[in-house]
Amino acid sequence: MGADLTTDVLVVGAGPAGSMTAKWAARHGARVLMIEKRQEIGSPVRCGEGMSKAWLSEVGIRPGPWINVEVEGARIYSPSEKCFEINERHAGNEVGYVVERDGFDKALAIDAANAGADIRLKTAATGVLKEGGRIVGVRAKQYGEPFEIRAKVTVGADGFESQIGRWAGLPTNIATRDMDTCLQYRMTNVDCDTRYCDFFLGTVAPGGYVWVFPKADGLANVGIGVQLSKVHGIAEPRKYLDAWIAKHPGYAKGKTIDVVGGGVSISPPVKQSVTDGLMLVGDAARMIDPLTGGGIANGCIAGKICGEVAAEAVHAGDVSKAFLDRYEKGWRAKLEEKLYRNWYAKEKLCTLPDATFDKIIDALQGVRLEKLSVHNILKAVHDKYPEVTKEFEAFL
Ligand SMILES: Cc1cc2nc3c(=O)[nH]c(=O)nc-3n(C[C@H](O)[C@H](O)[C@H](O)COP(=O)(O)OP(=O)(O)OC[C@H]3O[C@@H](n4cnc5c(N)ncnc54)[C@H](O)[C@@H]3O)c2cc1C
């Protein structure tokens, strides 16, 4: 049995949400320990590595060497490959960088360490410690040695497959129609355009999309996300991705140098993210944008709030759910409305036939959107094809 530990704030998981929580809790004067079950922060990468950039300064992240490419915009392709281009001016904060995700995650962990957080790798939480209904830390294992970590506040930042929430009795289950299964190849010798992130919609990727995120000239992440309830067996996403690649000569000639897979939630966020002594953040709280599958930004934005509230609770000597609700209110005020709106839009979009996607992209040709939003896109479509937007009246 390893030596037991105590801390003010224990963060389980050193992804972006965990490191941001650890950094902001430490900055606000709490003793922080962040544990990570893997041997290396950020690796192996399970990410398309695309992210918007407007939020970075809000949470104190400075652009760094982890940026591969700064794109000018995004191109959205209909099934017949009509293209709607969103340049940065119109996309606002929706486009930005393609990053080296392992470098990004390490940079955030370094920030957390510089703020005073302690970090332990190869240390997995194996259960939560409960006393009188309150979470008081976790059981953990490092190099196979079991021990306990007692904490005033425990934060579950343990990602899509989170167990902390479930162990603590929080409702974190998701339906298969609210999950995407993803597969991505990093491909070299391809004809990608480093000015754009590309998205291909329709039955090429049932309930999801194919993405091409350029990492450098000739090098791109080419991936697919498909709704779990729309595929039969784990081999199917690969069939769809291979079929898309085969149809695109600029990619069919490429060579794959890396394969990653994984799941993303495309659900609304959890109904409750705090309980006595515990908070959930990032993918663990289902904060991924259900429309785009992007979760880095939301995890970091919520992580900052989570870290600040954790430190406040420690200083106040009150880690009750009632106190930690400040975090629940804080992240919901920033993220919840858009998460629900985009979940609802996703629910509708994944029922549309290819012909409707073609009409939507057709209607957007030449349209200059002041701001990229589901509402603005639908308004533009409504002007040309009112019948297409019938399903979406709630957004108009
Ligand atoms: C294929 C794929 C492509 C994606 N592409 C994009 C994209 O292009 N842009 C984007 O914004 N988002 C993307 N996402 C989503 C994005 O990766 C996540 O939203 C993001 O990583 C969430 O950060 P997090 O800190 O909440 O969780 P994670 O980054 O998953 O971090 C959780 C950490 O907790 C650790 N952990 C888990 N259990 C334990 C335990 N019991 N004890 C200790 N440690 C534990 C894990 O090892 C992991 O390091 C993609 C996801 C997938 C699967």
The ligand as a Tripos MOL2 file, in Angstrom:
@<TRIPOS>MOLECULE
LIG
   53    58     1     0     0
SMALL
NO_CHARGES

@<TRIPOS>ATOM
      1 C1        -11.5410   11.4110  -32.4640 C.3       1 LIG1
      2 C2        -11.8510   12.6720  -31.7020 C.ar      1 LIG1
      3 C3        -11.6790   13.9030  -32.3290 C.ar      1 LIG1
      4 C4        -11.9240   15.0880  -31.6320 C.ar      1 LIG1
      5 N1        -11.6730   16.2630  -32.2510 N.ar      1 LIG1
      6 C5        -11.8380   17.4320  -31.5850 C.ar      1 LIG1
      7 C6        -11.4900   18.6650  -32.1820 C.ar      1 LIG1
      8 O1        -11.0020   18.7230  -33.3250 O.2       1 LIG1
      9 N2        -11.6860   19.8170  -31.4750 N.ar      1 LIG1
     10 C7        -12.1980   19.8040  -30.1860 C.ar      1 LIG1
     11 O2        -12.3680   20.8820  -29.5890 O.2       1 LIG1
     12 N3        -12.5250   18.6300  -29.5980 N.ar      1 LIG1
     13 C8        -12.3350   17.4500  -30.2400 C.ar      1 LIG1
     14 N4        -12.6340   16.2650  -29.6290 N.ar      1 LIG1
     15 C9        -13.1390   16.3050  -28.2500 C.3       1 LIG1
     16 C10       -11.9960   16.6600  -27.2950 C.3       1 LIG1
     17 O3        -10.9150   15.7890  -27.4950 O.3       1 LIG1
     18 C11       -12.4780   16.5950  -25.8550 C.3       1 LIG1
     19 O4        -13.6580   17.3590  -25.7390 O.3       1 LIG1
     20 C12       -11.4300   17.1130  -24.8690 C.3       1 LIG1
     21 O5        -10.3070   16.2870  -24.8330 O.3       1 LIG1
     22 C13       -12.0600   17.1970  -23.4790 C.3       1 LIG1
     23 O6        -11.1050   17.5020  -22.5080 O.3       1 LIG1
     24 P1        -11.2480   16.8910  -21.0450 P.3       1 LIG1
     25 O7        -10.1090   17.4700  -20.2700 O.co2     1 LIG1
     26 O8        -12.6250   17.0250  -20.5500 O.co2     1 LIG1
     27 O9        -11.0360   15.3010  -21.2330 O.3       1 LIG1
     28 P2         -9.8040   14.5030  -21.8020 P.3       1 LIG1
     29 O10        -8.9810   15.3160  -22.7060 O.co2     1 LIG1
     30 O11       -10.3510   13.2130  -22.3100 O.co2     1 LIG1
     31 O12        -8.9270   14.2090  -20.5020 O.3       1 LIG1
     32 C14        -9.3400   13.2990  -19.5110 C.3       1 LIG1
     33 C15        -8.0850   12.7440  -18.8500 C.3       1 LIG1
     34 O13        -8.4560   11.9800  -17.7140 O.3       1 LIG1
     35 C16        -7.6420   10.8380  -17.6430 C.3       1 LIG1
     36 N5         -8.3470    9.8570  -16.8250 N.ar      1 LIG1
     37 C17        -9.4770    9.1780  -17.1610 C.ar      1 LIG1
     38 N6         -9.8450    8.3690  -16.1400 N.ar      1 LIG1
     39 C18        -8.9370    8.5650  -15.1440 C.ar      1 LIG1
     40 C19        -8.7850    8.0210  -13.8470 C.ar      1 LIG1
     41 N7         -9.6750    7.0980  -13.3640 N.pl3     1 LIG1
     42 N8         -7.7350    8.3940  -13.0930 N.ar      1 LIG1
     43 C20        -6.8470    9.3130  -13.5650 C.ar      1 LIG1
     44 N9         -6.9330    9.8630  -14.7890 N.ar      1 LIG1
     45 C21        -7.9720    9.5010  -15.5650 C.ar      1 LIG1
     46 C22        -7.4700   10.4320  -19.0870 C.3       1 LIG1
     47 O14        -6.3330    9.5900  -19.2540 O.3       1 LIG1
     48 C23        -7.3230   11.7890  -19.7810 C.3       1 LIG1
     49 O15        -5.9750   12.2050  -19.8430 O.3       1 LIG1
     50 C24       -12.4020   15.0610  -30.2970 C.ar      1 LIG1
     51 C25       -12.6010   13.8160  -29.6640 C.ar      1 LIG1
     52 C26       -12.3270   12.6390  -30.3500 C.ar      1 LIG1
     53 C27       -12.5150   11.3330  -29.6450 C.3       1 LIG1
@<TRIPOS>BOND
     1     1     2 1
     2     2     3 ar
     3     2    52 ar
     4     3     4 ar
     5     4     5 ar
     6     4    50 ar
     7     5     6 ar
     8     6     7 ar
     9     6    13 1
    10     7     8 2
    11     7     9 ar
    12     9    10 ar
    13    10    11 2
    14    10    12 ar
    15    12    13 ar
    16    13    14 ar
    17    14    15 1
    18    14    50 ar
    19    15    16 1
    20    16    17 1
    21    16    18 1
    22    18    19 1
    23    18    20 1
    24    20    21 1
    25    20    22 1
    26    22    23 1
    27    23    24 1
    28    24    25 2
    29    24    26 1
    30    24    27 1
    31    27    28 1
    32    28    29 2
    33    28    30 1
    34    28    31 1
    35    31    32 1
    36    32    33 1
    37    33    34 1
    38    33    48 1
    39    34    35 1
    40    35    36 1
    41    35    46 1
    42    36    37 ar
    43    36    45 ar
    44    37    38 ar
    45    38    39 ar
    46    39    40 ar
    47    39    45 ar
    48    40    41 1
    49    40    42 ar
    50    42    43 ar
    51    43    44 ar
    52    44    45 ar
    53    46    47 1
    54    46    48 1
    55    48    49 1
    56    50    51 ar
    57    51    52 ar
    58    52    53 1
@<TRIPOS>SUBSTRUCTURE
     1 LIG1         1 GROUP 0 **** ****
